[in-house]
Amino acid sequence: MTTELRSESHVYVRALIELARERSDVLCLIGDLAKSTEVDGFEDVYPDRFFDLGMTEQNIMGVAGGMARCGELPFVHTFSVFATRRPYDQIGMSIAYPRLNVKIFGFLPGLTTPGGVTHQAIDDLALMRTLPNMVVYDPADAVELRAIVRVASEYQGPVYCRALRGAVPVLFDEKTHPVAFGKAVSVREGRDATIISAGVMTLEAIRAADDLAGEGLSVGVLHSPSIKPLDNAAVIEAARTTGAIVTAENHSIIGGLGSAVAEVLAEGRLGVAFARVGVRDTYAEGGSPGYLFEKYGLSARHIAATVRELCHPSTATEAPSKLIETQRSGSKGV
């Protein structure tokens, strides 16, 4: 495992085209964002299986449901915020309720876009995990994104998956990194605490664990690309092994990975030190991901500070509460 990463481009569409070569039922639906979601290459290969329905997200979900009822396998693509919040009722009633075989891929998750409030999906995981029958994924890198296309296609039912575009980092080894339905993966063992992360936050978690190792803290990283179903057994094992859990997510701390883990810990009556790293109860301004991760408390530095306070609350030099207060004040120094 290294934090000096190579990257791949057009990861998602290449995986979808490969799947379409094997399955004639794979269809590509888009909402006027073909180039922005990098699926325009699918049209070049399979123009008769490519449907651009315009900026009509509610209608797209209904069409996808109808296609699924006819035995097709529709993959729907748009930005995460438009794939979830805007057509939420149609997803619930036309896809999730009848448990139709529709795969929804949302791009620009969380604070990975400079588009500001209108384009930052910081509530998509919360919305989708509350829907009965819905499976929810947040992959960390190119290897997982490519694998989850196939995992989703093999699952009989609706799936929502966050997707990455542009230069997608390669964090894992394709030959040794398992991507199994509903499973978390331990990417680092630890004795003092465990960071449970998802999506792009796993790289930040690894960096935080590296920094803390230099201070003598042994911190594990449990990567959970499956938000729903959550790997409850892995969460419980991490809590029992280390006694301190920090969740890290590119999402609001309300309703996403942190809430899901908290539910497991509470219902399992596991009295462990626990904290959540993510977007606190606020909207974010526009900016680069690096700037936004620092300002809104998602960077490796913030994760490390949170772990440090849990493990040594009386000696923590930069407590999360201080970082959060700076965040709320709007200081650009964080």
Buried (B, 14 or more C-beta within 10 A) or exposed (E): EEEEEEBBEBBBBBBBBEBBEEEEBBBBBBBBBBEBBBBBBBBEBBEEBBBBBEEBBBBBBBBBBBBBEEEBBBBBBBBBBBBBEBBBEBBBEBBBBBBBBBBBBBBBBBBBBBEEEEBBBBBBBBBBBBBEEBBBBBBBBBBBBBBBBBBBBEBEBBBBBBBBBEEBBBBBEEEEBEBEEBBBBBBBBBEBBBBBBBBBBBBBBBBBBBBBEEEEBBBBBBBBBBBBEBBBEBBBBBBEBBBBBBBBBBBBBBBBBBBBBBEBBEEBEBEBBBBBBBBBEEEBBBBEBEBBBBBBBBBBBBBBBBBBBBBEEEEBEBBBEBBBEBBEEEEEEB
